[in-house]
Amino acid sequence: DGALLAPLLTGLLPVRSRVPQVVVLLLGGILVGPSALDLATPDDVTLLSDLGMGFLFLLAGYELEPSLLRERVGRRAGAAWLTSLVVGAVLVLAIVGHDSPHAVAAGAIALTTTALGVVLPILRDGGQLGSRLGRAVLVVGAVGELGPIVAMAVLLGTRESGVAAILLVLFAVVAVALSALPGRLGRLKALGGDRLFSAAEHGTGQSTLRLTVLLLVVLLALAAGLGFDAVLGAFVGGMVLRRWAPGDVEALEKKLDAVAWGVFVPVFFVSSGMGLDIDSIVAAPRLPLTSFARLVGVRGGPVLLRFRRELPSVERVQTALYAATALPLLVALTEIAVEQGAMTSQVGAALVGAGVLSVIVLPMVASRLGPREPGVRPPGPGEQGEPGPRVDPPDDAATARG
């Protein structure tokens, strides 16, 4: 019921004051969870919630266009993220001390995430995805999702960091091999295999959607078998899917949206809301506010520094604010860290509270720094029309999931 009401409630709000559905889903989970009405607990929807997290990061991986990371703006974004990680580690170390290295790692990573899936629709609605600002935010956000996921795999996994790094390379080799697989299947296509496969992608066959789910399950199992968290397998699955999605790609993207956001992903956020330690937030209400300030400083500060020669001052501030917008990945990371004992439930709840504040406040402030309405200035190159399904200029390709 909460998943159904979320888009209706957000749709009733004025456009300039509209909050992301993620926030409404979390609040709905708090309402029906043990902290309020006590109608359900996270244990009641564990399987659906895990699938929701898998689909969430599958779509996040699908948004990433790897070629952007090799360009100058990609290198700037990578340097900004690494700076954030170092600054976050020093800050958390000063708070928790040397006795909890996993807590330091979890806290530092949590302060470096970016909610690309929340930011992209805002830029698209403003007609800015093809602009200089949109390009910078897209790459910064992509690094802000990929970097924390890799760091989680190495620093918060069940194995030692050195072994985890070697296994991560092995996992990457498997992913690259899967990405190159379509080029090796030319003979099968020549024999009509592609035609037969495409003929069954609609109706009761749904071959492309079933193949996507199979890819997701295989990489989730592989990641778990190597001692990594499932989010790594899901994210890499999205990157692989982007390279070889068969058949009608645009139709597949719509089906994935329907399955992910129509069924599984809302359950994950509602379940996360049910699991929040609201009593701890009530007992220490200033903790989410201080966590919010740290999030803005640790994630936004290095972006301001690294992009000082790439963007004019207003766009640089906008990019920093969008970069510090964090919630979906932050929810997943804190949930994993609390389960592993690397973070207390009080700190996890405070960080999620900071993430909620970030998605409510920061995009609104960033958008108000720019033109008041779409179309105030003439559109620049690449800003005409809506983004297409998946095309080859990197700027447009990376917006396909927006």
C-alpha positions, 0 to 999 in steps of 0.5 A: 500500500505504501508503494502505491501511495508514494507516487500519488503523494509526491505527485500532489506536491508542487513541482518545485517542492516535490521530494523523491519517492524514496523519502516517502517510501522510507517514511512509510516503512517507519510508519508501519514498522516496529517504531510506530504502528508495528504492523510489520517487520523487515523479516516479513519481506526479506526475500523481496527486499533482497531482490529489490536491492539487487534490481536497484543496483542492476539499474545503477550499473546500467546507468554508468557509461564506462567511456566517460570515466576515461575522459578528463572530467572522469579523472577529475571525478575520480580524484574528487571521490578519492579525496572524499574517501581520505577526508572521510576516513580522517574525520571518522578516525578522529571520532571513533579512534583506532580500535574499530578499523571496520567502523572507520571504513564503513563511516568513510565510505558512507560519506562518499556516496551519491544518489545518481538515480535521484539526481538524474530525473531532476536534471532531465526535467530541467533540460540539463542532461546534455549540458556542461553541468549535466555531464559533470554531475553524471560522471561525478554521480557515477563515480559516487556509486561505483567507488563506494561499491568497490570500496565496500567489496574490498574493505567490508567483505568477509575476507582480508583486504589483500585477498579481497583485492585479488578476488575482485580482479578475478570478478572483474575478469569474469565481468569483462568476459561476459561483456565481450560474449556477444561479439563471440556469438556472431555465428549463432546470430548468423544461424538465426539464433538472434531472430529466434531469441527476439521473436520470444521477447514479448508476450508469454516468452519474455526472453530478454527479461528472463535473460536479464534476471538470469544474469543478475542471479548468476552475478549475485551468486558469483559475488557471494561465492567470492565473499563480496556483498551482493550489491557488487554483483548487481552493479556489475550485472547492470554494466554487463547488461548495458553492453549486450542487452539483446532485442528491443533495448528500449522495450527491455528498459521499460520492462526493467523499470516496471519490474524493479520500481513497480514491485521489488525496489519499493519493498527494499526502501519500505523494509529499510524504513521499518528497520531504522532505529528511530528511538536513537534518532529521537534520543539524539536528534542533533546526530542526523544534522551533524552527519548531514553537515559532514556529508556535505563537507566530505563529499561536496568539498573535494568536488568544489576543489577538483572542478575549479578549472572545469566549471564556472563557480555557480555550476561548480557549487551545483555539482557539489550539492548534487554530488552530496545528495545521497540516499539509496546507496547510503541506505544499503551500505548502512544496512550492511555495516550494521548487520556486520557489526561495523556500525551501530544502529544509532549511527546507521539511523543518523546517516540515513536521516542525513541522507533523507535531509540531503535528497530533500534539501540539496537538489532543491537548493542546487536547482534554484541556483540555476535558471528558474524554469527550463527554457530560460536560456537557449539549449546548447548542443545535446540539450534538444529533446528527450534522451533516447534509449541508448545511443553512442555519444557518451553524454546521451548514452549515460542518460538512458536510465535517467 
